[in-house]
């Protein structure tokens, strides 16, 4: 902070960006990537992700600057550009992605504890689900009382994230063996991986998951000492996180082979470090991750509720989600959010859902908000809206927005039909809340175009429901 102005300087902005993007995903990255791809495909996938996510970061920054009045979150861009139902769907999808991510965090947390206490297994045993449920409602009632993260908790969780990562990278650099890294670059010795293109496709949802939060960088604009620093902080923060992710992923492939990594229990980074230095390495990573996840859960539980609360304030969601308790906490939104987390924790018990399958589903839900945000940036540039007498800037933003849009479409393709159908199953019930919000303001529920879109969502949801019943789709 600048003492003179109380505003955030570049260093503080970079720290905020990095802190919001590094979560629990990086600690499981070695296994998550190896489950889908070998060295060559991993490198290609990261190259695509670097370009795609950087353009997406620029899109969010451009929209924040050019449409400062749209402060309701990423769903506001979809609503402004493509109508109320698209705006609602983006808010709904973003919310589901956020609480599904929380379910994934609970599974990862108890999978990590399973390293010390085998009764928790991979985080989806009865003991793990009971433990996660107790922790969920403990956090819920803490938040209801208005208790938020103090500065020292933020500091502890940040250190818990960065120190183990830095030590891992340093140790892995010395342990890296080129002969292991190059043994089967294209994964030809493992026919289950498929072609290089299939490997790249299959790893893409993991790369998106570890970057979720990149859209949050633009929210710090108003706090910046210099507005120009926000763009710099976004790029510096993105590159910093990208380097950590790539180094953790690539160096692991030079320590253990792809088949060995694919079989590891998460958090797989702990097992990789244990392979190099022994038991203390696994303890270091596990303890760091547990502290990090405990700190993150409090803020993410509140964030999930805030998403619904913000959408309800501009009538995108029903009025009952606007209710705050005496401590100014959006209580109804919080109850709805954590009830859904509880339901899916129970589902993990019966469907044996792992951390990886949960993050795939969470990531697929956030693709719609990302897609419409990129499309809105392109729409502004095509219409020359806010670009009066700025032809060069308009062309630049059109190219950047176009690349981000192509990347978002590619992600939908990379996710595959399975996650598209499962997403439809989660999107369809949202129409109940959309209809309620519309009736409260005395408006027709759907336009003619929106009726067609909703019909397509319902068809997808019905196919997904039958698929889960018949067994050709699994969670």
Long-range contacts (C-beta under 8 A, 24 or more apart in sequence): 2-225, 5-225, 7-223, 7-224, 7-225, 8-220, 8-223, 8-224, 8-225, 8-229, 9-225, 9-229, 10-225, 10-226, 10-229, 10-232, 10-233, 10-236, 13-220, 13-223, 13-224, 13-229, 13-230, 13-232, 13-233, 13-237, 14-233, 14-236, 14-237, 14-240, 15-158, 16-217, 16-220, 16-233, 16-237, 17-216, 17-217, 17-220, 17-233, 17-234, 17-236, 17-237, 17-238, 18-237, 18-240, 18-241, 19-154, 19-158, 19-161, 20-213, 20-216, 20-217, 21-210, 21-211, 21-212, 21-213, 21-214, 21-216, 21-237, 21-238, 21-241, 22-161, 22-162, 22-165, 22-241, 22-244, 23-105, 23-210, 23-212, 23-213, 23-292, 23-296, 24-104, 24-105, 24-108, 24-109, 24-267, 24-289, 24-292, 24-293, 24-296, 25-206, 25-209, 25-210, 25-359, 26-165, 26-210, 26-244, 26-245, 26-248, 26-269, 27-108, 27-266, 27-267, 27-268, 27-269, 27-270, 27-285, 27-288, 27-289, 27-292, 28-108, 28-266, 28-267, 28-268, 28-269, 28-355, 28-356, 29-206, 29-210, 29-245, 29-248, 29-249, 29-252, 29-268, 29-269, 30-248, 30-249, 30-252, 30-253, 30-256, 30-261, 30-264, 30-268, 30-269, 30-271, 30-272, 31-261, 31-262, 31-263, 31-264, 31-265, 31-266, 31-268, 31-271, 31-356, 32-206, 32-266, 32-268, 32-356, 32-359, 33-203, 33-206, 33-249, 33-261, 34-252, 34-253, 34-258, 34-259, 34-260, 34-261, 34-262, 34-264, 35-262, 35-356, 36-193, 36-199, 36-202, 36-203, 36-206, 37-187, 37-193, 37-199, 37-200, 37-202, 37-203, 37-258, 38-184, 38-185, 38-186, 38-187, 38-190, 38-193, 38-199, 38-253, 38-258, 39-181, 39-182, 39-184, 39-185, 39-186, 39-187, 39-250, 39-253, 39-258, 40-185, 40-186, 40-187, 40-196, 40-199, 41-186, 41-187, 41-193, 41-196, 41-199, 41-200, 41-203, 42-199, 42-203, 42-249, 42-250, 42-253, 43-250, 44-196, 44-200, 45-199, 45-200, 45-203, 45-204, 45-207, 46-207, 46-242, 46-245, 46-246, 46-249, 48-200, 48-204, 48-407, 48-410, 49-204, 49-207, 49-208, 49-211, 49-242, 50-242, 51-403, 51-407, 52-403, 52-404, 52-407, 52-408, 52-410, 52-411, 53-207, 53-208, 53-211, 53-214, 53-238, 53-242, 53-407, 54-235, 54-238, 55-374, 55-400, 55-401, 55-403, 55-404, 55-407, 56-214, 56-215, 56-370, 56-373, 56-374, 56-404, 56-407, 56-408, 57-214, 57-217, 57-234, 57-235, 57-238, 58-231, 58-234, 58-400, 58-404, 59-373, 59-374, 59-377, 59-400, 59-401, 59-404, 60-214, 60-215, 60-217, 60-218, 60-234, 60-373, 61-217, 61-218, 61-230, 61-231, 61-234, 62-377, 62-397, 62-400, 62-401, 63-218, 63-373, 63-376, 63-377, 63-380, 64-218, 64-219, 64-221, 64-230, 65-221, 65-227, 66-380, 66-386, 67-380, 67-386, 68-221, 72-310, 72-311, 72-313, 72-314, 72-316, 73-307, 73-310, 73-311, 74-215, 74-369, 74-370, 74-373, 75-311, 75-316, 75-369, 76-314, 77-372, 77-373, 77-376, 77-377, 78-368, 78-369, 78-372, 78-373, 78-376, 79-316, 80-376, 81-372, 81-375, 81-376, 81-379, 81-380, 82-372, 82-375, 82-376, 83-447, 83-449, 83-450, 84-316, 84-434, 84-438, 84-443, 84-450, 85-434, 85-446, 85-447, 85-450, 85-453, 85-454, 86-372, 86-450, 86-453, 87-316, 88-311, 88-316, 88-317, 88-430, 88-433, 88-434, 88-437, 89-368, 89-427, 89-430, 90-368, 90-369, 90-372, 90-373, 91-307, 91-308, 91-311, 91-316, 91-317, 91-369, 92-427, 92-430, 92-433, 92-434, 93-365, 93-366, 93-367, 93-368, 93-369, 93-423, 93-426, 93-427, 94-307, 94-365, 94-366, 94-369, 95-304, 95-307, 95-308, 95-311, 95-337, 96-340, 96-362, 96-365, 96-426, 97-212, 97-362, 97-363, 97-365, 97-366, 97-369, 98-300, 98-303, 98-304, 98-307, 98-362, 99-304, 99-337, 99-338, 99-340, 99-341, 99-344, 100-344, 100-358, 100-361, 100-362, 100-365, 101-209, 101-212, 101-300, 101-358, 101-359, 101-362, 102-297, 102-300, 102-301, 102-304, 102-341, 103-341, 103-344, 103-345, 103-348, 103-358, 103-362, 104-355, 104-358, 104-359, 104-362, 105-293, 105-296, 105-297, 105-300, 106-132, 106-135, 106-136, 106-297, 106-341, 106-345, 107-132, 107-348, 107-353, 107-354, 107-355, 107-358, 108-266, 108-267, 108-289, 108-293, 108-355, 109-135, 109-289, 109-290, 109-293, 109-294, 109-297, 111-265, 111-266, 111-267, 111-355, 112-266, 112-267, 112-270, 112-286, 112-289, 112-290, 112-293, 113-290, 114-265, 115-265, 115-270, 115-282, 115-286, 116-286, 122-265, 122-266, 122-354, 122-355, 123-266, 123-348, 123-354, 123-355, 124-348, 124-349, 124-352, 124-353, 124-354, 125-349, 126-349, 129-345, 129-346, 129-348, 129-349, 132-345, 133-342, 133-345, 135-297, 136-301, 136-338, 136-341, 136-342, 136-345, 137-338, 137-342, 139-297, 139-298, 139-301, 140-301, 140-334, 140-335, 140-338, 142-298, 143-298, 143-301, 143-302, 143-305, 143-329, 143-334, 144-325, 144-327, 144-329, 144-331, 144-334, 145-327, 145-329, 146-327, 146-328, 146-329, 148-298, 148-299, 148-302, 149-295, 149-298, 149-299, 153-295, 153-298, 154-295, 156-291, 156-295, 157-291, 157-292, 157-294, 157-295, 157-296, 160-287, 160-288, 160-289, 160-291, 160-292, 160-295, 161-288, 161-292, 163-288, 164-269, 164-284, 164-285, 164-288, 164-289, 165-244, 165-248, 167-284, 168-248, 168-269, 168-272, 168-273, 168-285, 169-244, 169-247, 169-248, 169-251, 171-273, 171-276, 171-277, 171-281, 172-247, 172-248, 172-251, 172-252, 172-254, 172-255, 172-272, 172-273, 172-276, 173-251, 175-251, 175-254, 175-255, 175-276, 176-251, 176-254, 176-255, 177-254, 177-255, 178-254, 180-253, 180-254, 180-255, 180-256, 180-257, 181-250, 181-253, 181-254, 183-257, 184-257, 184-258, 187-258, 190-258, 190-259, 193-258, 200-414, 201-413, 201-414, 201-416, 202-414, 204-410, 204-411, 204-414, 204-415, 205-359, 205-360, 205-363, 205-364, 205-411, 205-414, 205-415, 205-419, 206-356, 206-359, 206-360, 206-363, 207-245, 208-363, 208-366, 208-367, 208-411, 209-359, 209-360, 209-362, 209-363, 210-241, 210-245, 211-241, 212-362, 212-363, 212-366, 214-238, 215-369, 215-370, 215-373, 266-354, 266-355, 266-356, 301-334, 301-337, 301-338, 302-329, 302-334, 304-333, 304-334, 304-337, 305-329, 305-330, 305-333, 305-334, 305-337, 306-330, 306-333, 307-333, 308-333, 308-336, 308-337, 309-333, 312-437, 315-437, 315-440, 315-441, 316-437, 317-433, 317-437, 318-433, 318-436, 318-437, 318-440, 319-437, 319-440, 347-475, 351-474, 351-475, 353-475, 357-475, 360-415, 360-419, 361-419, 361-422, 361-423, 361-426, 361-475, 363-415, 364-415, 364-419, 364-420, 364-422, 364-423, 365-423, 365-426, 367-408, 367-411, 367-412, 367-415, 367-423, 368-423, 368-427, 370-408, 370-411, 371-405, 371-408, 371-409, 371-412, 374-401, 374-404, 374-405, 374-407, 374-408, 375-405, 375-408, 377-401, 377-404, 377-405, 378-402, 378-405, 418-473, 420-460, 421-460, 421-461, 421-463, 421-464, 421-467, 421-473, 422-464, 422-473, 422-475, 423-460, 424-457, 424-458, 424-459, 424-460, 424-461, 424-463, 424-464, 425-460, 425-461, 425-464, 425-465, 425-468, 427-457, 427-461, 428-457, 428-458, 428-460, 428-461, 431-457
